[in-house]
């Protein structure tokens, strides 16, 4: 394969990931504008992850793996959530050295408030772009995400 041919083959892939990156950055900024005071997207992400998956409790190591961040980064996020009363952290009864994170009622309420606050933004997307654009894109995005998740390096 010639260099030019290879570049033409890779261009749609690099363009795709560039667009995803830009969309993620724009979405993060819009989300952070409507989150409860002092909450950042990573904080919301932990709350949303645990509540969406109906996780009663989760270890910091498992959360770090789920978000593909280092444990110190995740520990900082958990400490900030704990300071706001959104999570509680307790010793793991099965492992004296380990900890377990649990979303509190305040954390549940903060996540619900954030979802209510973001609803008008989503409504504008639907009004201007149509829900079909999003639902039609989901199968391809799910396939790419699944592939990447199964083939982590």
C-alpha positions in Angstrom: 0.0 0.0 0.0 1.4 3.4 -1.0 1.9 6.1 1.6 -0.8 8.2 -0.1 -3.2 5.3 -0.2 -2.6 4.5 3.5 -3.2 8.1 4.4 -6.5 8.1 2.5 -7.5 4.9 4.4 -6.6 6.4 7.8 -8.0 9.8 7.3 -11.6 8.9 8.0 -10.5 7.1 11.2 -8.4 10.0 12.5 -11.2 12.5 11.5 -13.7 10.4 13.3 -11.7 10.4 16.6 -11.0 14.1 16.2 -14.7 14.8 15.9 -15.4 12.6 18.9 -12.8 14.5 20.9 -14.2 17.9 20.0 -17.7 16.7 20.8 -16.6 15.4 24.2 -14.8 18.7 25.0 -17.9 20.7 24.1 -20.2 18.4 25.9 -18.1 18.5 29.1 -18.1 22.3 29.2 -21.9 22.4 28.6 -22.5 19.8 31.3 -20.2 21.5 33.8 -22.2 24.8 33.4 -25.4 23.1 34.7 -23.9 20.8 37.4 -24.4 21.7 41.0 -22.0 24.4 42.3 -18.4 23.0 42.6 -19.2 19.7 40.8 -17.1 18.9 37.8 -17.7 16.3 35.1 -15.5 13.6 36.7 -17.5 13.9 40.0 -20.8 13.6 38.1 -19.3 10.7 36.1 -18.6 8.7 39.3 -22.1 9.3 40.7 -23.8 8.6 37.3 -21.7 5.5 36.7 -22.6 4.0 40.1 -26.3 4.9 40.0 -26.8 4.0 36.4 -25.3 0.6 37.0 -27.1 0.3 40.3 -23.9 -0.3 42.2 -24.5 -0.2 45.9 -20.8 0.2 46.5 -17.6 0.1 44.5 -13.9 0.0 45.3 -11.7 2.9 44.3 -9.6 0.4 42.2 -12.7 -0.8 40.3 -13.8 2.8 39.7 -10.3 3.8 38.5 -10.3 0.8 36.1 -13.8 1.8 34.8 -12.7 5.3 34.1 -9.2 4.3 33.0 -7.5 6.7 35.3 -4.8 6.2 37.9 -5.9 5.4 41.5 -4.5 8.8 42.8 -6.6 10.7 40.3 -9.7 8.7 41.3 -8.8 9.1 45.0 -8.8 12.8 44.5 -12.2 12.7 42.8 -13.6 10.5 45.6 -12.2 12.9 48.3 -13.9 15.8 46.7 -17.2 13.9 46.4 -16.9 12.9 50.1 -16.2 16.5 51.2 -19.5 17.5 49.6 -21.3 14.6 51.2 -22.1 13.0 47.9 -20.3 9.7 48.7 -19.2 7.9 51.9 -16.1 5.8 52.1 -15.8 3.0 54.5 -13.4 0.1 55.1 -14.1 -3.0 53.1 -15.1 -5.7 55.6 -13.7 -8.4 53.3 -10.3 -6.6 53.0 -9.1 -4.5 55.9 -6.8 -2.4 53.7 -9.4 -1.8 51.0 -12.1 0.8 50.9 -15.7 0.9 49.5 -17.4 3.9 48.0 -21.1 4.4 48.4 -23.3 7.1 47.0 -25.2 9.0 49.6 -28.7 10.5 49.4 -27.2 13.9 48.8 -25.1 12.4 45.9 -28.2 10.8 44.5 -30.0 14.1 44.7 -27.1 16.0 43.1 -27.0 13.6 40.2 -30.8 13.9 39.7 -30.5 17.7 39.8 -27.8 17.6 37.2 -29.9 15.4 34.9 -32.9 17.8 35.3 -30.6 20.7 34.5 -29.2 19.1 31.4 -32.6 18.2 30.0 -33.2 21.6 28.3 -29.9 21.2 26.5 -30.9 17.7 25.2 -34.3 19.1 24.2 -32.5 21.7 22.0 -30.5 19.0 20.4 -33.6 17.1 19.5 -35.4 20.3 18.3 -32.5 21.3 16.1 -31.0 17.9 15.0 -33.7 15.4 15.6 -33.6 12.3 17.8 -33.1 10.1 14.7 -29.6 11.4 14.2 -28.6 10.3 17.8 -30.5 7.0 17.7 -29.1 6.2 14.3 -25.6 6.8 15.4 -25.7 4.7 18.5 -25.2 1.2 16.9 -22.0 2.3 15.3 -20.7 4.1 18.4 -21.6 1.0 20.6 -19.7 -1.2 18.2 -16.6 1.0 18.3 -16.8 1.3 22.1 -17.2 -2.4 22.6 -14.3 -3.2 20.3 -12.1 -0.7 22.1 -13.2 -1.9 25.5 -12.4 -5.5 24.6 -9.1 -4.6 23.1 -7.5 -2.4 25.8 -3.7 -2.0 25.6 
